């Protein structure tokens, strides 16, 4: 039993990849040359020797994650890639690069947080790696602004997140003021100085029930500096808030 004709000068899935055009092409094999030739011939004769190609990682993983497009300097920002998946396996690793020179994190956990200390535009990159080594990545830009900035901040239908005490206006996709942080823009809030997601207004007079409580003055919560607030509160984004 033998193999006739020249051997193609290409690599194969075995340890005898140095064979290059003929039987006499076996060189640099030292003492294993003839052993390799014998094994190679057997595999080739059996039809099991395929050409080397790109590594087969199976189907690529699908990257899906949530992150804001802007935030305040010093604010903790969450990146959540838990919706990512692998069609033919499992996600093994999640990598987060926040674009500010900090070392990229790599973890089996799909959620990461980061805080930027300086205002600016940063290009972030999130990567998922499946159990076969397949990867998927996406770059996104995030705008970091100084606390209190409102003008020019935008949001998106697919990413409707704004910095703290701002809310995404769905018709214009602008970040607008939400001083009490209840998710309702000040313009529509029946009581803009009090956190009230339910927006209760039983008598429908346009003043929220929280603002109508005896002795409550919604204007008293507004401030320009800490000195405008009671001792147990600090001035944050124009409102007196409890110290954390």
C-alpha positions as CSV (number, residue, x, y, z in Angstrom):
1,X,0.0,0.0,0.0
2,X,1.4,3.4,-0.9
3,X,0.7,6.9,-2.0
4,X,1.5,7.9,-5.6
5,X,2.4,11.3,-6.9
6,X,3.6,14.5,-5.2
7,X,2.3,15.6,-1.9
8,X,0.6,19.0,-2.0
9,X,2.7,21.8,-0.3
10,X,-0.1,22.6,2.2
11,X,-0.5,22.0,5.9
12,X,-2.7,19.2,7.3
13,X,-4.3,18.4,10.6
14,X,-1.4,16.2,11.9
15,X,2.1,16.6,13.2
16,X,3.7,16.0,9.8
17,X,2.9,19.4,8.3
18,X,6.5,19.8,7.1
19,X,5.9,17.4,4.2
20,X,6.2,19.7,1.1
21,X,5.9,18.4,-2.5
22,X,7.3,14.8,-2.3
23,X,8.4,12.0,-0.1
24,X,11.9,13.5,-0.3
25,X,10.4,16.7,1.1
26,X,10.4,15.3,4.6
27,X,13.2,17.3,6.2
28,X,13.9,18.9,9.6
29,X,12.1,16.0,11.1
30,X,15.2,14.5,12.9
31,X,14.5,11.0,14.3
32,X,10.7,11.2,13.9
33,X,10.7,11.7,10.1
34,X,9.8,8.1,9.0
35,X,7.3,7.7,11.8
36,X,5.6,10.9,10.7
37,X,5.6,9.8,7.1
38,X,4.0,6.5,8.0
39,X,1.3,8.1,10.1
40,X,0.7,10.7,7.4
41,X,0.4,8.2,4.7
42,X,-2.1,6.1,6.7
43,X,-4.2,9.1,7.5
44,X,-4.1,10.4,3.9
45,X,-4.9,6.9,2.5
46,X,-7.9,6.7,4.8
47,X,-9.1,10.0,3.6
48,X,-9.0,11.7,7.0
49,X,-6.4,14.3,6.3
50,X,-8.0,17.7,5.7
51,X,-6.4,21.0,4.8
52,X,-5.8,23.5,7.6
53,X,-8.1,26.5,7.6
54,X,-9.5,29.1,10.0
55,X,-10.3,27.8,13.5
56,X,-13.9,26.8,13.8
57,X,-15.5,28.6,16.7
58,X,-19.1,27.7,15.7
59,X,-21.7,30.4,15.7
60,X,-20.6,33.7,17.0
61,X,-22.1,35.0,20.2
62,X,-24.7,37.7,20.1
63,X,-23.8,40.9,22.1
64,X,-26.7,42.9,23.5
65,X,-26.1,45.4,26.3
66,X,-27.4,48.5,28.0
67,X,-25.5,51.6,28.8
68,X,-26.2,55.4,28.8
69,X,-24.9,57.8,26.2
70,X,-24.2,60.5,28.8
71,X,-23.5,60.8,32.5
72,X,-22.1,63.1,35.1
73,X,-18.4,63.0,36.1
74,X,-18.2,61.1,39.4
75,X,-21.5,59.2,38.7
76,X,-21.4,55.4,38.8
77,X,-22.5,54.1,35.4
78,X,-23.8,50.6,34.8
79,X,-23.1,48.5,31.7
80,X,-25.4,45.5,31.6
81,X,-24.7,42.8,29.0
82,X,-26.9,40.1,30.6
83,X,-29.1,39.9,27.5
84,X,-26.2,38.6,25.4
85,X,-26.2,34.9,24.4
86,X,-24.5,32.3,22.3
87,X,-26.6,30.3,19.8
88,X,-24.6,27.1,20.2
89,X,-23.0,27.3,23.6
90,X,-22.6,29.7,26.5
91,X,-21.0,33.1,27.1
92,X,-17.8,32.5,29.1
93,X,-16.4,36.0,29.5
94,X,-17.4,39.6,29.4
95,X,-14.9,42.3,28.8
96,X,-15.5,46.0,29.4
97,X,-13.1,48.8,28.3
98,X,-14.2,52.2,29.4
99,X,-11.9,54.2,27.2
100,X,-10.3,56.4,29.9
101,X,-7.0,54.5,30.3
102,X,-8.3,52.3,33.1
103,X,-7.4,48.6,32.7
104,X,-10.2,46.8,30.9
105,X,-12.1,44.3,33.1
106,X,-12.7,40.7,32.1
107,X,-15.1,38.7,34.2
108,X,-17.7,35.9,33.9
109,X,-20.2,38.4,35.3
110,X,-22.3,40.3,32.6
111,X,-22.7,43.6,34.6
112,X,-19.9,46.1,35.3
113,X,-19.9,49.6,36.7
114,X,-17.5,52.5,36.1
115,X,-17.0,56.1,37.2
116,X,-15.3,58.8,35.0
117,X,-13.5,61.5,37.0
118,X,-13.3,64.0,34.2
119,X,-15.7,65.4,31.7
120,X,-15.2,64.4,28.1
121,X,-16.2,62.0,25.3
122,X,-15.0,58.4,25.8
123,X,-15.2,55.5,23.4
124,X,-16.2,52.3,25.3
125,X,-15.9,48.7,24.1
126,X,-17.8,45.7,25.3
127,X,-16.8,42.2,24.2
128,X,-18.4,38.8,24.9
129,X,-16.4,35.6,24.4
130,X,-18.2,32.2,24.2
131,X,-17.0,28.8,25.4
132,X,-15.5,28.0,22.0
133,X,-13.5,31.2,21.8
134,X,-15.8,33.1,19.5
135,X,-16.1,36.8,20.1
136,X,-18.5,39.7,19.5
137,X,-17.7,43.4,20.2
138,X,-19.3,46.8,20.0
139,X,-18.0,50.3,20.4
140,X,-20.1,53.1,21.8
141,X,-19.4,56.7,22.7
142,X,-20.4,58.2,26.1
143,X,-20.4,61.9,27.0
144,X,-19.3,62.7,30.5
145,X,-20.3,66.2,31.7
146,X,-19.9,68.2,34.9
147,X,-22.7,67.8,37.4
148,X,-25.5,70.2,36.8
149,X,-25.0,70.3,33.0
150,X,-28.3,70.0,31.1
151,X,-27.9,71.8,27.8
152,X,-27.0,69.5,24.8
153,X,-27.5,66.2,26.6
154,X,-29.3,63.7,24.4
155,X,-30.9,60.2,24.7
156,X,-32.1,57.6,22.3
157,X,-35.2,55.5,21.9
158,X,-33.1,52.3,22.4
159,X,-31.0,53.9,25.1
160,X,-33.3,56.3,27.1
161,X,-31.0,57.0,30.0
162,X,-29.9,60.4,31.2
163,X,-27.7,61.5,34.1
164,X,-29.1,61.7,37.6
165,X,-32.1,64.1,38.0
166,X,-32.7,64.3,34.3
167,X,-35.2,62.3,32.2
168,X,-35.3,61.3,28.5
169,X,-38.0,63.3,26.7
170,X,-39.4,60.8,24.3
171,X,-40.6,63.2,21.6
172,X,-37.4,65.1,21.2
173,X,-34.9,62.7,22.7
174,X,-33.4,65.4,24.9
175,X,-32.4,65.0,28.5
176,X,-34.6,67.4,30.5
177,X,-34.8,68.4,34.1
178,X,-36.3,66.0,36.6
179,X,-35.3,67.6,39.9
180,X,-36.9,65.1,42.2
181,X,-35.6,62.1,40.3
182,X,-39.0,60.4,40.0
183,X,-38.8,59.9,36.2
184,X,-41.3,62.6,35.3
185,X,-39.9,65.8,33.7
186,X,-40.5,69.0,35.7
187,X,-42.7,70.4,33.1
188,X,-45.2,67.6,33.5
189,X,-44.6,66.8,37.2
190,X,-47.6,67.7,39.4
191,X,-45.2,68.2,42.3
192,X,-41.6,68.8,40.9
193,X,-40.1,69.1,44.4
194,X,-41.2,65.7,45.7
195,X,-40.4,62.2,44.5
196,X,-43.7,60.8,43.5
197,X,-43.8,58.2,40.6
198,X,-47.6,57.8,41.0
199,X,-48.2,61.5,40.4
200,X,-51.2,61.5,42.7
201,X,-53.6,64.4,42.3
202,X,-57.0,63.3,43.6
203,X,-58.7,66.7,43.3
204,X,-57.3,67.2,39.8
205,X,-56.3,70.8,40.6
206,X,-52.9,70.4,38.9
207,X,-51.1,70.3,42.3
208,X,-49.9,66.9,43.4
209,X,-51.2,65.5,46.6
210,X,-47.6,65.4,48.0
211,X,-47.3,69.2,47.4
212,X,-50.8,69.8,48.9
213,X,-49.9,68.4,52.3
214,X,-50.4,71.0,55.1
215,X,-47.4,73.1,55.8
216,X,-45.5,71.9,52.7
217,X,-43.8,74.5,50.6
218,X,-42.4,73.0,47.4
219,X,-40.3,76.1,46.8
220,X,-38.4,75.5,50.0
221,X,-36.6,72.6,48.5
222,X,-34.9,74.7,45.8
223,X,-31.4,76.0,46.5
224,X,-28.2,77.5,45.0
225,X,-25.7,76.5,47.7
226,X,-25.6,74.3,50.8
227,X,-26.2,77.3,53.0
228,X,-29.7,77.6,51.6
229,X,-30.6,74.2,53.1
230,X,-31.2,73.0,56.6
231,X,-28.2,71.6,58.4
232,X,-29.1,68.0,57.7
233,X,-29.4,68.6,54.0
234,X,-27.0,69.6,51.1
235,X,-27.7,71.4,47.9
236,X,-27.5,69.0,44.9
237,X,-28.6,69.9,41.4
238,X,-30.7,72.8,42.7
239,X,-32.6,70.9,45.4
240,X,-32.0,70.4,49.1
241,X,-31.4,66.7,49.6
242,X,-30.6,64.5,52.6
243,X,-27.0,63.8,53.2
244,X,-25.9,60.3,52.2
